[in-house]
Amino acid sequence: MKVLFVSTYKIRCGIASFTDTLETLLATVFELDVFALDQFVMRNASPNVSRAADLAIKKLCDEIIPNFDVINLQWEPGLLGLTHRQILRRTRMIFAACIRHNKHLVVTAHTVLFQPEKQGFLSAVLALRKDRNSVFNYIRQYLTNYVEVTYRLLRWVDRKGRMTLIAHTPRDRRYFQYVIGLSRVMDHPLSYMRAGWVEQLVKENRVKRQEFETIAGKDKKYVVVYGFLTDYKGVETVIQAMRFLPDEYVLLIYGAVHHANFRKFQKVNPYVAKLMEQVAGDREAQERIAKIGRTGLRETDAEQRELFLEALSHLHESTKPLTDRVFFVEAPDDFNLARVVSAADVCVLPHIEVGQSASGVASQAIELGKRTLLSRTRTFSELGDYFPDRMEFFEIGNALQLSQGVFRLTNKDEIGMQGMPYTNMTQAQFYKEAFQWR
Amino acid sequence: MEIVCASAKPDAKRVLIVSTYKTRCGMASHAEVLISHLKDLYALDVFPLDQFVLRSRDKRVNDAGNKAIKRMCAKLRDYDAVILQWEPEFWGASHKQILKRVKMFTQNVSRLIFVNHTVMSEPAILSFNAVRSIAGEYGVSSAVTYVRDAIRGFHSRLYNLFKAVDRRRELTVIAHTRRDRRFLEMVVGFSDVRDHPLFHIRHEWRDAIERDAKAARREMESIYGKDVVFIATFGFLTDHKSIDTAVTAMRYLPKNYKLLIYGGVHPNTIKEREPVNPYVKSLTSSARGDVASLMKFAPTSLRSGSIQGTPVTNEAIKNIFLSNLPVDDRVIFMSSPDDYEFAVAIGACDVAVLPYLEIGQSASGPASQVLELGARLVSTTARPFSEIDRIFPNRISMFDIGNYMQLAVAIKNALTKPKHAPFSLEKGSWTQRDFYVAAIEDNIAKASGARREAAE
């Protein structure tokens, strides 16, 4: 059976990594090929480049798709174009080609677009008195709204051709099944582990561990956070939590600012500046403590003195710099990231809620059987249903709870990889089933 | 949404449980308890009330929900008895939806065990001011719903549907407190109403629970030290659980007392792009105290004996320090436990504290679970706890809502008493099992008697 992936390829992007993963996992079973979506060409508004992109898609539809049995579209709408019109036009072209040539289309949904609140036609008519355009707006929204049209396209392929939609959480599956009304929807958590990685990681664990030791010192407990440094990653919570933990706990931050967030002439990214400030501590308070230390506490009675010293030490703990315990390391590639995760003592994903649908990075730590601490966002809670009892949660932004969780977990053994309900191998099996239909 | 088999048992009587299932909600866990206790006696099936499908306003999903209920109704006659876990909101998003679906259900059901988790009464008086304030606060459409329900009586229409089953003599009603039973008997007018407090210990836990609690205790001691007194609170972190009372009380307790907070923020209250939930923030900041503010006046005041010019005694200074120093090493957030971990945590701690505010609930699941497992319980005087105190006197140490000083004393007092043996109450999960078996058997006998009479 010949399978064509339509996806980004060999670039730094989560979806390219995922396609790469599937390629290594399924190479022995199917004949695979990838149609790479060049992001420079696809995401360009200028007319001549846009025309070139359209031509590329047309070539895909007319010449390439007929040669394959299954078309797997890694569906993140933004990959197909910059403007809504571009995206919809190209999506329609690909869908139409699959129907025309009667090919099985497998859509892997990386993003779930939630439908906007819709008013009924009747209330639009009733609103005519207030707003003369209400009925017109209703019809226009029905015909041109991006999300509406996207899902109409999906239903169209579902009805006319053969389509399977793959979601990454049970919630998304139910959304596509019941709300969008598609007939064949399946779900499996994302896994980024390539074939053969697990054995390699176990072998190389020692090397990475030595790297940790050169960065942060020997005999430490290594807490790791990873991912792009943007507002919603919540890394500041972990830095705060370090203040509640004993000195042998060190934090290694593997991540960098995303290219899309670079600004011209910006000296430092505001989020990075905020993190650095947290690590540097409160200089003013430190100076005050130093001053008290110099003048001394001669005239107080013993009990008061003790209380005051206790308060002083608390203040010192909460304001001292953490430069010897928090390290900004680097942004690793996929395999290096897996090595970091597998060598760490505790992996923390402190994201705040942004309505993301699935997280591949979180399942990576769980899949390797690491001690994993996740903030209780909806995305991570869904993961909890897939991997029960294999991770601990803390409330979004609760640094105190996070520190206590880290402390508890490091006093326990690692869970290990035995009895893992979902792995890259189950993912391979899952895609095999998805592709082989009818 | 299809009927799923919970335990197959050929040639036993067939019972269908209609409830939420395998989700995080009190009713779903009660359904699990029933299944674990009844599966030796009956062939059990479950019809899960999928909230995602049933509570949607989208037309397509709405139709899917109606169809699923219709399919279920067609199969109702195959069962010897049906247990309905009743919470009206679980059947639809609007009153119209709920009425339509429940009507479909009651018309087709025979031999129904009607388990009331909520007792509903109509809005008392239809006053102009009430309508105006609802319209102002929630919008005109809410006010219209309110008036329509008050006139046509949404709740009594629902109860009337069930009374039709009662008239066929095929209905047994179950309540969880005596007060609810009296309401259902006297106000609604059902003929066969029984009550039993709610218990949550599953059948298969009984042997494992003590062993696991001991192991959990050992683990806690290995992490936090041997001579520590563990105080535990349970419940979602929301305002009305009032966990902050317990946090403040820690300042008035010796240093080897540690507070374990089991539970997290309710999934529905998580907001997008909110760095930290406000209630969680208030809890942590109350645990962390305010050392920085102490520093501002401390060095001078300690020497001159005055704060901002006002002379104070040594005692006052000490108190200020005590109320501002951090207790964060003694307030420990545990992650939210599932049903079994919750039971194990109760067994492992020294005192369970439930500092909940009054919110009009009539029964409390956690309280009955703590008592059944024989742990020491300190709770507020809110109504659900008073109800339980009336059933099992002298088992709860009570304090007034929000009074953290009294709470500190109550915890110390409770610790002077010994723990009770687990499962030593005269009522519990096992009497609850017998109670349900009796209800099912009586119901079947009653219904077949009624049919025989009708045939004669």
Chai-1 contact restraints between the chains, C-beta under 6 A:
chainA,res_idxA,chainB,res_idxB,connection_type,confidence,min_distance_angstrom,max_distance_angstrom,comment,restraint_id
A,R174,B,F52,contact,1.0,0.0,6.0,A-B,restraint_1
A,Y178,B,V53,contact,1.0,0.0,6.0,A-B,restraint_2
A,Y178,B,V61,contact,1.0,0.0,6.0,A-B,restraint_3
A,Y178,B,A64,contact,1.0,0.0,6.0,A-B,restraint_4
A,V179,B,D58,contact,1.0,0.0,6.0,A-B,restraint_5
A,V179,B,V61,contact,1.0,0.0,6.0,A-B,restraint_6
A,G181,B,R60,contact,1.0,0.0,6.0,A-B,restraint_7
A,I292,B,P299,contact,1.0,0.0,6.0,A-B,restraint_8
A,E299,B,R303,contact,1.0,0.0,6.0,A-B,restraint_9
A,T300,B,L302,contact,1.0,0.0,6.0,A-B,restraint_10
A,Q304,B,L302,contact,1.0,0.0,6.0,A-B,restraint_11
A,L307,B,F321,contact,1.0,0.0,6.0,A-B,restraint_12
A,A311,B,V291,contact,1.0,0.0,6.0,A-B,restraint_13
A,A311,B,L294,contact,1.0,0.0,6.0,A-B,restraint_14
A,A311,B,L325,contact,1.0,0.0,6.0,A-B,restraint_15
A,H314,B,V291,contact,1.0,0.0,6.0,A-B,restraint_16
A,H314,B,P326,contact,1.0,0.0,6.0,A-B,restraint_17
A,L315,B,V291,contact,1.0,0.0,6.0,A-B,restraint_18
A,L315,B,M295,contact,1.0,0.0,6.0,A-B,restraint_19
A,I352,B,P275,contact,1.0,0.0,6.0,A-B,restraint_20
A,E353,B,I270,contact,1.0,0.0,6.0,A-B,restraint_21
A,E353,B,E272,contact,1.0,0.0,6.0,A-B,restraint_22
A,V354,B,E272,contact,1.0,0.0,6.0,A-B,restraint_23
A,G355,B,E272,contact,1.0,0.0,6.0,A-B,restraint_24
A,R376,B,G264,contact,1.0,0.0,6.0,A-B,restraint_25
A,E392,B,S335,contact,1.0,0.0,6.0,A-B,restraint_26
A,F393,B,S335,contact,1.0,0.0,6.0,A-B,restraint_27
A,E395,B,G264,contact,1.0,0.0,6.0,A-B,restraint_28
A,E395,B,V265,contact,1.0,0.0,6.0,A-B,restraint_29
A,E395,B,V280,contact,1.0,0.0,6.0,A-B,restraint_30
A,G397,B,P275,contact,1.0,0.0,6.0,A-B,restraint_31
A,G397,B,V276,contact,1.0,0.0,6.0,A-B,restraint_32
A,N398,B,V280,contact,1.0,0.0,6.0,A-B,restraint_33
A,L400,B,T284,contact,1.0,0.0,6.0,A-B,restraint_34
A,L400,B,D328,contact,1.0,0.0,6.0,A-B,restraint_35
A,Q401,B,F333,contact,1.0,0.0,6.0,A-B,restraint_36
A,Q404,B,I332,contact,1.0,0.0,6.0,A-B,restraint_37
A,Q404,B,F333,contact,1.0,0.0,6.0,A-B,restraint_38
A,N411,B,I223,contact,1.0,0.0,6.0,A-B,restraint_39
